[in-house]
Structures are given as structure tokens and as C-alpha cells.
């Protein structure tokens, strides 16, 4: 019998650890989907079954039939896309200014961005609520969009700054020698090379805005048509009982858009993250 190479032997514990990590991480998702498709009588059974004996779509129907469901869906989509889109536009120019230009206060600005990135946004919930109350902005989707814009902006600046550091400045200088202005060189040369970084940044920003519940629950509390999907998920619990089948079906539908976007952009997102780590 052929002996295993030392390198192969060293990889066995790593492969086992990776397999255990994969199982631990994927099991909650599997259980969520299993519960979403199970009949109601099997969900509350005393003995759990890890394989379904029958499948049903009644929980998905119950989730979609919730009043104002499509309003929740539209609100979440508009807020997530609006907040992330605004943050990408501002972050693109801010990251370029930080990575390519020298100006007074540059180091202090970078420090402020990092502090904002590390700050817990939940600590600002009460001030945001008071601002919204005083300015008559409660139950306002634009106000929540602006908050998500502020939440994702520091992360976008930090990520794009790292990615810009990996793009050779000589490419931009060559474009300027050929007659481009600084903005023209950025638009024609730098911006296309930023595409993977923009995709990865937009994906993580979209996930943040799509999943956020605390601000949406605090600021959009009185008008049912101004709620978002995380609030919709919370509607399946009344404090005393929980409709686990409908809750898991709703969670599956809630996860689906992000999963599809990630699967489509997986290769480019991975390339953007690794490229953005080349140089800080």
C-alpha cells in the first residue's frame, strides 16, 4: 500500500476541520428550508426528523398572503438600492481623493472614516429618532434611505480605497499624457478597473441594508405600507405563539434575492475582495 505524503497527512486535519465548519454553517439553512416545506403537524412533532416525509407549499402561501406583502418587498428594494447606490457614488470619489491626492487633513479624514466604520450604529438610534421626530421625517422612506447611505458609506470608502491602491498610478498618468483630464482619466481608465471592487462593495452594502431591522422598526412604526421585509418577518410572531412554518418560508423568500445576486456575482466579488487587499 502506497504511503501518504507528509503534505497530504498535514492536510487531513485541515480538511476535517473545513468539513465540520461547513456542516455547522449550512445546517441552520438546511433546517430553515426543511421547516418551510414541512406540513404543520410535523413541525411540532416530539421527535425531529432530518429528512422530510412529505412536502407542502402552504407556508409559502401564508407568507405571501400577508397584507401589504408587495409594499414591504418594494420598500426594501427601493431603500437598499437607493442607500447603496448613493454611498457608491460618494465613496468612489472620496476613495479616489484619499488614495490618489495629497491635501491638508487627509490623515484625519481617513481616521474619521475608520472610526465611523467601527462605531456601533445602534448607539445612534435615539438621536436619529429625535431628528426624525423634530423634522417630521418619521415613517419616511427617504429618511431611512439616508440612514442606510450613512451606514454603508464608511465601509465603501475603506474598501474602494484599498482597491484603488492596487491599480497602478502609471495607467492614470499615461492617460493624462495622452490628453485626458484628471476626471477623464478616472472615468476612462480607473473606473472600469474598479468594477470588481464596486460589485463586492455594493453586494455587502446591499446585504446590510436588506437585513437591517432595528432602524426600520423604530422609524417606520405607524404606517403599515411604509414597512420593510424584516418587519414582515417579525409579523409571524405575536409574542405568545410563532408560526414557524410561515416564518421559515418567509425567511427563505427573504434570503433568496441576496443568494441569487451572490451566486451571479461570486467570481467578480471574490476578485474584488482579493484585489482590494493588495495595498492599503
N, C-alpha and C positions, 0 to 999 in steps of 0.2 A: 504494500500500500504506500502510495506516494505521500511523503511528509509535507505538511503545510509550511509555507514560507513564514519567517518571523513577521514580515509585514502583514501577511494575511491574518496571523494569530492576533496581532495588535488591533486589527480592525474588527474582530469578532465582538469584543465588549462594546465598541462604539456602535456597531450595527444593532446589537441587542438594546442598547440604551435608546437609539433612534426609533426602533420599533415600539418600545414601551411608551416613549413620548408621543408617537403618532397615535397609538391606541387611546392613550389618556386624553389627547386633544380632540380626536374625532368621535369618541364615544358620546359626549353630550349632543353633538349634531345628529348622530345616528338615532339617539333616543328621542330627540325632538321630532324628527321625521317619522319615527315609528309611532309615537303617540299621536301625531297629526293624522295618520292613516288608520289608526285602530278604532274599532267600534267602541262606543262609550262604556259598554258593560265590561270590556276587557281592561280599560284604563285603571279602574278602581279595584281590580282583582287583588286578592291577598297574595298570590304567588305571581311575581312578574315573569313575563315571557320575553326572551330576547329575539324571538323570531315571530313575525305576525302569522296568525292563523287565518285571518281574513282582512280585507282592506275596504275602506269606505272613504267617500269624499264629503260626507255630511258635515264634518268640522270645517272644511274649507268653505262650504256654502254658508255656514253660520258666520264665519269670519267676514266674508264678502258682503253678506246681507246686513251688516251693521249700518245703522243710519249714518249718513254723511261719509261713507267709506271713500268714495271717489273724491270728495272735498279734502279729506285727510291726505290722500295719495297726491293730489295735485299740489297742496300746500307744501308738503315735504319736498317734492321735486323742485318746485319753484324756489323755495328757501335755500335748499342745498346748492343748486346750480347757481343761483344769484350770489350767495355769500362766497362760494369758492371762486366763481368767475371774477368777481371784484378783487378778491385777495390775490389772484394770479396776476391780474393786470398791474396792480400796485407793486406786488412783490417782484415782478420781473424787472421793473425799472429801479426799484430800491436795491435789489441784489446786484444789478449792474453797476450802480453808483458805488456800492460798498466794495465790490470785487475789482473794479477797474479804475476808479478815480481816487485821488487824494484830496481831502478837503477838511477844514477845521471841524473838530467834533466827530470825526468818523469813528474813532475808537469808542467814544462814549455812546454813539448811536448803536454800534454793534453790541455793546454791553447791555443797553436798554432792551434790545431785541431779545437777547438771551434771557434776561430777567423776565420779560413778558412771556417768553416761551415756557419758563419753569413755573410761573405763578399759577396757583390753583384758581380756575375761573369761577368755581363755586363761591369763593370769597367775595366776588363782585356781584353776586345775585341781588342782595338787598340794595346796594347803590343803583344797579340797573333798574330794579323795580321802582325805586323812588324817582329816578329820572323819567321813566316811562309814565308814572302817575302824574308827575308835575307837568310834563309836556303833552299829556293826553295821547300817549303812544301805546298804552296797554291794549291788548287784543289787536295789535297791528303787525301784519306780516313783514312790512318793510323794516320795522324796528328790530324784529328778531333776525331778519336777514343781515342787518348792520352788525348785530352782535356776533353772528357766526362769521362774518367778514373779519371782525377784530380778533376772534378766537383763532382763526386759521392763518392770519397774516404773518405772525412771527415764525411759525413753522415753515411757511412758504419762503420767506426771506432767507432763513437759515439754510434750507435745502437747496434753493436755487443759487445761493452764494457759493456753496460747496461745488455745485455742478459747474458754475461759471469758472471757478478756479481750475477745472480740468480742461477747459478749452484754451488752446494756445493763443496768446495775445497777438502773436505774429500774423494770424489769419485776419484779424481785425485791422492791423496796421497795413497789411498788403492791400486790403480793400480801400483804405483811405488813401494810399499811394495811387491807386487806380482812379481816384476822383470821388469816392463816396464821402459823404459827411459822416460824423460820428453816429448819428441816428441811422443813416443809410447803411453803414457797416453793421450796426446791430441788427437791423431788420433783414438784411440780405445774407449775412454770414453767421452771426451769433445766434439769432433767434431760431433758425432751422436746426442748429446743433443742440438747442435747448429742449427740443421736442420730447425726448425720453424723460428728462427731468421734470418738465411741465406735466407730463402724464402721471408720473409717480406722485408728484406733489398734489395734483388735482384729485387723484384717487383717495389718498389718505385724508385730504381735506373734506372730500365728499362723504367719506365714512364717518368722520367726526360730526358733520352737520346732520347727516341722515340718522345717526343713532342718538343724538342729543335729546334728553328728556327734561332735565331739571329746568332750564330756562323756558322751554316751550310750555311746560306745565305751570310755571309761575307767571308768565307774561301773557299767555293766551288761555285765560281761565273761564271766561264768561260766555263767549260766542262759540257754539259747537262747530260752526262752519269754518272757524279760524284755527282749528286744532291740527296737529300733525300726526303722523303714523305712530310714533312712540306713545302718544296719548291714546290712540286707538288700541294698542296692545294692552294698555292698562285698563281698558273698559271691560275686559273679560273677568275682572276680579271686583267684587263688590265689598271686600273687606271681611266677609264671612265665608263665602264659598268661591271657588275658582273653577271655571270651565276649562279644564286642562286640555281637552281635545281642541277646542276652538283657539285657545291661547297658543298651543304649539303649531296649529295650522297658520295662525296669524304671524307667528314668529318666522315660520318657513317662508311665507309670502314676503315678509319684511326683509328677509335675508337675500331673497332671490335677485333683485336688481344689482346689489353690490357684488354678489357672487358672479353674475354674468359679466359685469364690467371687468372684474378682476381676471376672469378666465380669458377674455378677449385681449386684454392689455398686459397679460402676465409677463411675456418676454420683454416688452418695452419697459415695463415698470421695473423689472429686475435690473435691466441695463441702466436705467436712470439712477437707481439707488447706488449701484456699484460705481458708476461714473461720478456721481456726486460726492463720493467718499475719497476721490483721488487727492484733492487738495483743498484745505480749508482757507 
